[in-house]
Amino acid sequence: MLPTYELKKENIVKDIIEIGEDILTALENSYDAIKSNEISQLSKSKVSVKKIEEKANNIDNAVVKLLALYSPEAKDLRELIAYLKITNELARAAYNVKTFAKLFKKSFSDDLNTNTILEYTLPLHKSAHLALKTAMSMLNDNDEESVKNKYHKVFIEVSKTDDLYSMIEKNILKLMTKNHELAKEYFEVLTAVRKLDRITDRASSLALLSKFAEIGGELEH
């Protein structure tokens, strides 16, 4: 491909990574706020879904222009198709991060059994962050073996978060049964934590798309 094409493609990847970094930073901030028991600071961990959607649309437009102007084939075509789908996954991840912070801040309080909630929520949060961070690192990785290894690492974290969420769900349902007056708050906490689990779903999709872009194969798990 022409140097101009490669430069434009590099700019697209750079813009995608910037979106991912904004989401990862928000996740890091929310983790720190919860771990330090400064729940009020969760408001600082929100991301602007609207701005990310605008950036994603700009990236999509840039991809469509490249498709129209250069008619790429084989690996180049796979990459551009993957980028179009990746922006959608990142927008959904941003929504999940924002919703988690909002719901958790609203519902979490000392009236609840905070130790039981945090026992599995913090490791789940950490695993969700690692899954997304690993998936994002695949975008700039041109080594097939490295891409495969990172792909498997993402799905290890996805499996972890599924197990951790199951434990949280089980424990919170027990707490709801014992504390009917706090059932609404416990349910909202569970809904918030579910958003963290959804982030790993987005990470798994990102990993699959990055693997498809670099190696090929099917766009199915």
C-alpha positions in Angstrom: 0.0 0.0 0.0 1.0 3.6 -0.6 2.8 5.6 2.2 -0.2 7.9 2.5 -2.5 5.0 3.1 -0.3 3.6 5.8 -0.1 7.0 7.5 -3.8 7.4 7.6 -4.2 3.8 8.9 -1.7 4.6 11.7 -3.7 7.7 12.6 -6.9 5.6 12.8 -5.2 3.1 15.2 -3.8 5.9 17.2 -7.3 7.5 17.6 -8.8 4.1 18.6 -6.1 3.6 21.2 -6.8 7.1 22.6 -10.4 6.1 23.2 -9.3 2.9 24.9 -6.9 4.8 27.1 -9.7 7.1 28.2 -11.8 4.2 29.2 -9.0 2.4 31.0 -8.2 5.6 33.0 -11.8 5.8 34.1 -11.7 2.2 35.2 -8.5 2.8 37.1 -10.0 5.8 38.9 -13.2 3.9 39.9 -11.1 1.0 41.2 -9.0 3.4 43.3 -12.1 5.2 44.6 -13.7 1.9 45.8 -10.5 0.4 47.2 -9.8 3.5 49.3 -13.5 3.7 50.4 -13.9 7.1 48.7 -17.1 6.3 46.9 -17.8 10.0 46.3 -14.8 10.1 44.0 -16.6 7.7 41.6 -18.0 10.8 39.9 -14.5 11.6 38.7 -14.2 8.2 37.0 -17.1 8.8 34.5 -16.3 9.0 30.8 -18.2 11.1 28.3 -20.0 8.5 26.2 -21.2 11.3 23.9 -17.6 12.4 23.2 -16.4 8.9 22.7 -19.3 8.2 20.3 -18.3 11.3 18.3 -14.7 10.2 18.1 -15.8 6.7 17.1 -18.0 8.2 14.3 -15.0 10.2 13.1 -12.9 7.1 13.0 -15.6 5.2 11.1 -15.8 8.0 8.5 -12.0 7.8 8.1 -12.1 4.1 7.6 -14.9 4.4 5.0 -12.8 7.0 3.1 -9.8 4.6 3.0 -12.0 1.8 1.8 -13.4 4.0 -1.0 -10.1 5.6 -2.0 -7.7 2.6 -1.9 -9.9 -0.5 -2.3 -7.6 -2.5 0.1 -7.4 -6.3 -0.1 -6.5 -9.2 2.1 -5.0 -8.2 5.5 -5.5 -4.4 4.9 -9.2 -5.1 4.3 -9.5 -7.3 7.4 -7.9 -4.5 9.5 -10.3 -1.8 8.3 -13.4 -4.1 8.8 -12.1 -4.8 12.3 -11.6 -1.1 13.1 -15.3 -0.4 12.2 -16.4 -3.0 14.7 -13.9 -2.1 17.4 -15.2 1.5 17.6 -18.7 0.2 18.4 -17.3 -2.1 21.1 -15.4 0.7 22.7 -18.5 2.9 22.8 -20.4 0.2 24.6 -17.5 -0.3 27.0 -17.6 3.4 27.8 -21.3 3.2 28.5 -20.7 0.3 30.9 -17.9 2.1 32.7 -20.1 5.2 33.1 -23.1 3.3 34.3 -21.1 1.2 36.8 -19.7 4.3 38.4 -23.1 6.0 38.5 -25.0 3.1 39.9 -22.4 2.0 42.4 -22.0 5.5 43.8 -25.8 5.8 44.2 -26.5 2.5 45.9 -23.3 1.7 47.9 -23.4 2.7 51.6 -22.4 1.7 55.1 -25.9 0.4 55.6 -25.0 -2.6 53.4 -22.7 -5.4 54.1 -19.8 -3.7 52.4 -17.2 -6.4 53.2 -19.2 -9.1 51.5 -19.8 -6.9 48.4 -16.2 -5.8 48.0 -14.7 -9.3 48.6 -15.4 -10.2 45.0 -16.2 -6.9 43.4 -12.6 -5.6 43.7 -10.9 -8.6 42.1 -13.7 -8.6 39.4 -13.0 -4.9 38.7 -9.3 -5.6 38.5 -9.8 -8.5 36.1 -12.1 -6.5 33.9 -9.5 -3.8 33.6 -6.7 -6.3 32.8 -8.9 -7.9 30.1 -9.6 -4.6 28.4 -6.0 -3.4 28.7 -4.7 -6.7 27.2 -7.2 -6.5 24.4 -6.2 -3.0 23.6 -2.5 -3.8 23.5 -3.2 -6.3 20.6 -4.0 -3.4 18.2 -0.3 -2.4 17.9 1.0 -5.9 18.0 2.2 -7.4 14.7 3.6 -10.6 16.1 1.2 -13.5 15.5 2.3 -15.6 18.4 2.1 -12.6 20.7 -1.4 -11.8 19.5 -2.5 -15.4 20.1 -1.1 -15.3 23.6 -2.8 -12.1 24.5 -6.0 -13.4 23.0 -5.9 -16.4 25.4 -5.0 -14.1 28.3 -8.1 -12.0 27.7 -10.3 -15.1 27.8 -8.7 -16.2 31.0 -9.8 -12.9 32.6 -13.2 -13.2 31.1 -13.6 -16.7 32.7 -12.4 -15.2 36.0 -15.0 -12.4 35.9 -17.8 -14.8 35.1 -16.9 -16.8 38.2 -16.5 -13.8 40.4 -19.8 -12.3 39.3 -21.5 -15.6 40.1 -20.1 -15.4 43.6 -21.2 -11.8 44.0 -24.7 -12.6 42.7 -25.0 -15.5 45.1 -23.9 -13.5 48.1 -26.0 -10.5 47.3 -29.2 -12.5 46.8 -28.6 -14.0 50.2 -28.2 -10.5 51.7 -31.4 -9.4 50.0 -33.3 -12.3 51.5 -32.1 -11.5 55.0 -32.5 -7.7 54.6 -35.7 -7.0 52.8 -35.6 -3.3 53.7 -32.3 -2.9 51.8 -33.3 -5.2 48.9 -33.5 -2.3 46.4 -30.0 -1.0 47.3 -28.5 -4.5 47.1 -30.2 -5.1 43.7 -28.7 -1.8 42.4 -25.2 -2.8 43.6 -25.6 -6.1 41.7 -26.8 -4.2 38.6 -23.7 -2.0 38.8 -21.3 -4.9 39.2 -22.9 -6.6 36.2 -21.7 -3.7 34.2 -18.1 -4.6 35.1 -18.8 -8.1 33.8 -20.1 -6.6 30.6 -16.8 -4.8 30.1 -15.0 -8.1 29.8 -17.6 -9.1 27.2 -16.5 -6.0 25.2 -12.8 -6.9 25.9 -13.4 -10.4 24.5 -14.9 -8.9 21.3 -12.0 -6.5 21.0 -9.6 -9.4 21.3 -11.4 -11.4 18.7 -11.4 -8.4 16.3 -7.8 -7.7 16.8 -6.9 -11.3 16.2 -9.0 -11.3 13.1 -7.3 -8.2 11.8 -3.8 -9.7 12.3 -4.3 -13.4 11.6 -7.6 -13.8 9.9 -10.1 -16.5 10.7 -13.7 -16.3 11.7 -15.4 -13.4 13.5 -16.9 -15.8 16.0 -15.9 -16.8 19.5 
